[in-house]
Amino acid sequence: MNNLKAFILAAGLGERLRPITLHIPKALVPIAGRPAIEIVLNRIKGLSPLRIGINASYKRDIIERWLKESPYYKDIEFFPEPYALGTGGALKNAEGFLEGSDFIVHNSDIISDIEMSLLIERHKESGSIATLAVHRKPEFNNLIIDERGFLRGINKEGDFAFTGIAIYSDRFLKILPAGASPVTETWLRALKMGFNISTIDVTGSYWADIGTPSRYASAVFYEIQNRGQTRYISPDTICKDVTMSGFISLERGSEVEKGSTLKNVIVLEGVKIRSNRYENTIIGRDFHLDFNEKDVLGSLLSDDGFLIGTGGSGRRYYRVSEGVIMKCPKPDEDFYRHIEYSKFFLRQNVPVPRLLRYDEKGEALFEDLGDTTLYNALMCEKDDASIIRLYESALYTLRRLHTIDIAKERPPFALFDYDHFRWETSYFLDRYVRAIRGIDIDEASLEGDLRGLAQRADSFPKGIVHRDFQSQNIMIKDKEAVIIDYQGAKIGPIGYDIVSILWDPYYRLSATLRERLLDFYISIMKAHSPLFDESALRESLPYLRLQRHMQALGAYGNLSLKGKRYFLRYVPEGLRLLKEDIEGLRGQYPALSALIDRL
């Protein structure tokens, strides 16, 4: 449908969401840094509509000001209402704008992953005057739908509920009454007139109505989780020396006093809170709205415990009273390596979670390290001194790993050698260059460069390396860095770990801080290992940077193809680093340089 239009309903009072909506119109209530209406607009824009209409009544000046300052304004026609006209009256009021094409209507307070293209296809196939996206929600069910998927009535006996998303033929506009009205009345009128209203069942899709505090909190935490995180912290938030667990959202301009403890907390824009313990609550300028954890996070609760962890592996982690349970779909090689490596590292006093018990079914219980990764901690600790302190702790931990005497201790790790380096670069070509970028590359033309890079990377002095020593695999507990996700550890060039942490796509360090931290690592290695070769380490870094960032881009591509598309947000920084890496090595790897220039 090339002539599709769209209309977003944003005139509601948001009475059930008070007192939040006494300060903010419901359409602009923040969802982890973005107003609800912006999330809806982004989804609508993906359909490439000709134009988008938006109505507003309550606090309409605030909504109009936001729209004028947004990048969407040139594509939007605004329909202010002196008083709320209802869901039907709003469409009648915009009749002149909507006529001449079919149009999508989407409530601004609905957050979902409903596939709207399927709704459009159903509408086109049915020839109906309207098509509704519906689902089974017992607390809302009131639609009676026949076996062919057509609406037959509205009452408490219905088995389906309206999602707040629909598509209409412009014929529908002609039967809407003038003035204020709910659109449901016109649905029933259309049925009496002999028109068909079709539906599409989207049960199972994510859907949230942010109309109540609990549903709002649930939508915020879902959005954070959908980004692969447990926290959203606005860059201008002040939250130094604050203990956090569970899901956290700290909106723009918020401030949390030192010494505070937060668990499952939303702090709204511009709010400053004093040092205290806050749990399961939404905090505004002059109010706290407490919610029940089970109501908001019930989807993460099961008989196994509370589901935590959002990384790239297929393992699942559950918080229970005794610690954290790791469950594997089946006890595979990764599981057994994880157990074996845990025992080895604990014997060597390398900071890893204590292994409390395990069985042969693929389940293990570990010490609970909390929820603060290095990546999370850096969201609040923003001054150079705090950043340096966090990274120095991580490098102290890394030093313990890198100074294990592999000749004496006989570690249970395989070699990270030429074959593996060469596998990493093929992985990059397959899962990023071809699959994500769509570039059809002849790998044979790169073989000389990739073989040479793998040989060079394999030539440097070796020790035990984590192989994914980045900010999301380092937990901070009692100000000490503890390593997790180490089942891929091998014996290889130690510079690979240094590159992973100091040139990390997840968190960009300044060149000044990076050099200072590299010097710090070198100094503690010299103090603890008489065999450490500084010149060999420094010589290795350009090659290992190039190798590591190709591997990282391949991993982001692979994980996104498996449904974890939030990893794509790290691609721009990974690509920036890769382009920086190749600059000093162009003469050695001309074919690889030419490929990277194309990306």
KAMO-V536411 format. One record per backbone hydrogen bond with DSSP energy under -0.5 kcal/mol. CO is the residue of the C=O (numbers start at 0). NH is the residue of the N-H. Records with the same first field share a line. If there is no record, write none. Layout:
CO = NH  NH
This chain:
0 = 3
3 = 49
4 = 103
5 = 52
6 = 8  105
7 = 9  54
8 = 107
10 = 57
13 = 16
14 = 17
15 = 212
16 = 19  20
18 = 21  22
19 = 22  23
24 = 27
25 = 28
26 = 36
28 = 35
29 = 31
30 = 33
33 = 30
34 = 37  38
35 = 39
36 = 40
37 = 41
38 = 42
39 = 43
40 = 44
41 = 45
43 = 46
44 = 47
50 = 5
51 = 76
52 = 7
53 = 78
55 = 80
56 = 59
58 = 61  62
59 = 63
60 = 64
61 = 65
62 = 66
63 = 67
64 = 68
65 = 69
66 = 69
69 = 72
71 = 74
72 = 75
74 = 51
76 = 53
78 = 55
84 = 88  180
85 = 89
86 = 90
87 = 91
88 = 92
89 = 93
91 = 94
93 = 96  97
94 = 98
97 = 100
101 = 4
102 = 167
103 = 6
104 = 165
105 = 8
106 = 109
108 = 110  209
109 = 111
110 = 207
113 = 115
114 = 117  118
115 = 119
116 = 120
117 = 121
118 = 122
119 = 123
120 = 124
121 = 125
122 = 126  127
128 = 168
129 = 197
130 = 166
131 = 133  199
132 = 162
133 = 201
134 = 136  160
136 = 139  140
141 = 154
142 = 144  158  159
143 = 151  152
145 = 148
148 = 198
149 = 145
152 = 143
154 = 157
159 = 141  142
160 = 134
163 = 106
164 = 132
165 = 104
166 = 130
167 = 102
168 = 171
169 = 172  173
170 = 173  174
171 = 174  175
172 = 175
180 = 87  88
181 = 184  185
182 = 186
183 = 187
184 = 188
185 = 189
186 = 190
187 = 191
188 = 192
189 = 194
190 = 193
195 = 128  129
196 = 150
197 = 131
199 = 133  201
201 = 204
205 = 112
207 = 110  209
208 = 211
211 = 215
212 = 216
213 = 217
214 = 218
215 = 219
216 = 220
217 = 221
218 = 222
219 = 223
220 = 224
221 = 225
222 = 226
223 = 226  228
224 = 227
229 = 247
231 = 249
233 = 236
236 = 238
237 = 255
238 = 241
240 = 258
242 = 261
244 = 263
246 = 264
247 = 231
248 = 250  266
249 = 233
250 = 253
251 = 269
253 = 237
254 = 256  272
256 = 259
259 = 242
260 = 277
261 = 244
262 = 279
263 = 280
264 = 248
265 = 267  282
266 = 250
267 = 270
270 = 254
272 = 256
275 = 260  277
277 = 262
279 = 290
280 = 265
281 = 283  288
282 = 267
286 = 283
287 = 289
288 = 281
291 = 295
292 = 296
293 = 297
296 = 299
297 = 300
299 = 306
301 = 304
304 = 301  306
305 = 318
307 = 316
315 = 326
316 = 307
317 = 319  324
318 = 305
319 = 322
322 = 319
323 = 325  365
324 = 317  326
325 = 363
326 = 315
329 = 331
331 = 335
332 = 336
333 = 337
334 = 338
335 = 339
336 = 340
337 = 341
338 = 342
339 = 343
340 = 344
341 = 345
342 = 346
343 = 347
344 = 349
345 = 348
349 = 351
350 = 482
353 = 355  366
356 = 364
358 = 361
361 = 327
362 = 358
363 = 325  365
364 = 355  356
365 = 323
366 = 368
370 = 372
371 = 475
372 = 376
373 = 377
375 = 378  379
376 = 379  380
379 = 381
382 = 386
383 = 387
384 = 388
385 = 389
386 = 390
387 = 391
388 = 392
389 = 393
390 = 394
391 = 395
392 = 396
393 = 397
394 = 398
395 = 399
396 = 400
397 = 401
398 = 402
400 = 403
403 = 405
404 = 408
405 = 409
413 = 490
414 = 416
416 = 420
417 = 421
418 = 422
419 = 423
420 = 424
421 = 425
422 = 426
423 = 427
424 = 428
425 = 429
426 = 430
427 = 431  432
428 = 433
429 = 434
431 = 435  436
432 = 438
433 = 437
437 = 439
438 = 440
440 = 442
441 = 444
442 = 445  446
443 = 446
445 = 449
446 = 450
447 = 451
448 = 452
449 = 453
450 = 454
451 = 455
452 = 456
453 = 457
455 = 458
456 = 459
460 = 493
462 = 491
464 = 489
467 = 469
469 = 472
470 = 373  374  473
472 = 483
473 = 373
474 = 476  481
476 = 479
479 = 476
481 = 474
482 = 352
485 = 488
489 = 464  491
490 = 415
491 = 462
492 = 495
493 = 496  497
494 = 498
495 = 499
496 = 500
497 = 501
498 = 502
500 = 503
502 = 504
503 = 506
506 = 503  508
509 = 513
510 = 514
511 = 515
512 = 516
513 = 517
514 = 518
515 = 519
516 = 520
517 = 521
518 = 522
519 = 523
520 = 524
521 = 525
522 = 526
523 = 527
524 = 527  528
528 = 531
531 = 533
532 = 536
533 = 537
534 = 538
535 = 539
536 = 540
537 = 541
539 = 543
540 = 544
541 = 545
542 = 546
543 = 547
544 = 548
545 = 549
546 = 550
547 = 551
548 = 552
549 = 553
550 = 554
551 = 555
552 = 556
553 = 557
554 = 558
555 = 559
556 = 560
557 = 561
558 = 563
559 = 562
562 = 564
563 = 566
564 = 567
565 = 568
566 = 569
567 = 570  571
569 = 573
570 = 574
571 = 575
572 = 576
573 = 577
574 = 578
575 = 579
576 = 580
577 = 581
578 = 582
579 = 582  583
580 = 583
581 = 584  585
582 = 585
584 = 587  588
588 = 592
589 = 593
590 = 594
591 = 595
592 = 596
593 = 597
594 = 597  598
595 = 598
